[in-house]
């Protein structure tokens, strides 16, 4: 009888340790998930800022200004424009 009781006590202790270990692992994983969700939110904010910056850099008025100032480009005069029509 003492052997059976000792064996059952060992099973209960082992089971308890398993529960504690699994709870600890679950808490670590939950913390990791929370950290990754925060990182995801930060990346979404950064993505929005980058899209805004890209639209600013690609704005038509800015491109035209740079073409005039840095490349000395200008619109063609009316006599320099040739219209080509497509035949059906």
C-alpha positions in Angstrom: 0.0 0.0 0.0 2.9 2.4 0.8 4.4 1.7 -2.6 1.1 2.6 -4.3 0.8 5.8 -2.3 4.4 6.8 -3.0 3.8 6.1 -6.7 0.6 8.2 -6.8 2.4 11.0 -4.9 5.1 11.0 -7.5 2.5 11.0 -10.3 0.8 14.0 -8.7 4.1 15.9 -8.3 5.1 15.1 -11.9 1.7 16.2 -13.1 1.9 19.4 -11.1 5.4 20.2 -12.5 4.0 19.6 -16.0 1.2 22.1 -15.4 3.6 24.7 -14.0 5.9 24.2 -17.0 3.1 24.5 -19.5 1.7 27.6 -17.8 5.1 29.2 -17.9 5.5 28.3 -21.6 2.1 29.7 -22.3 2.9 33.0 -20.6 6.2 33.3 -22.5 4.4 32.7 -25.8 1.7 35.2 -24.9 4.3 37.8 -24.2 6.0 37.1 -27.5 2.6 37.5 -29.3 2.0 40.8 -27.6 5.5 42.0 -28.5 5.0 41.0 -32.2 1.6 42.7 -32.3 3.2 45.9 -31.1 5.9 45.6 -33.7 3.3 45.0 -36.4 1.5 48.2 -35.3 4.8 50.1 -35.5 5.5 48.7 -39.0 2.0 49.7 -40.2 2.6 53.3 -38.9 6.0 53.4 -40.6 4.4 52.0 -43.8 1.8 54.8 -43.8 4.5 57.4 -43.3 6.6 56.0 -46.1 3.6 56.0 -48.5 3.0 59.6 -47.6 6.7 60.5 -48.2 6.6 58.6 -51.5 3.6 60.5 -52.7 5.3 63.8 -51.7 8.5 62.9 -53.6 6.5 61.8 -56.7 4.1 64.8 -56.8 3.7 66.2 -60.3 4.5 69.8 -59.3 7.8 68.7 -57.6 8.9 66.7 -60.6 8.1 69.5 -62.9 10.0 72.0 -60.7 13.1 69.7 -60.6 12.9 69.2 -64.4 12.9 73.0 -64.9 15.6 73.8 -62.4 18.1 70.9 -62.5 17.6 69.7 -66.1 16.7 73.0 -67.7 13.7 71.3 -69.3 10.7 73.4 -70.6 7.5 72.6 -72.3 7.7 72.6 -76.2 6.5 75.6 -78.1 3.4 75.2 -80.1 5.4 75.0 -83.4 7.5 72.2 -82.0 4.5 69.9 -81.3 3.7 67.2 -84.0 0.5 65.3 -83.7 0.4 61.8 -85.1 -2.9 60.2 -85.7 -3.4 56.5 -85.7 -5.1 55.0 -88.8 -7.7 52.4 -88.3 
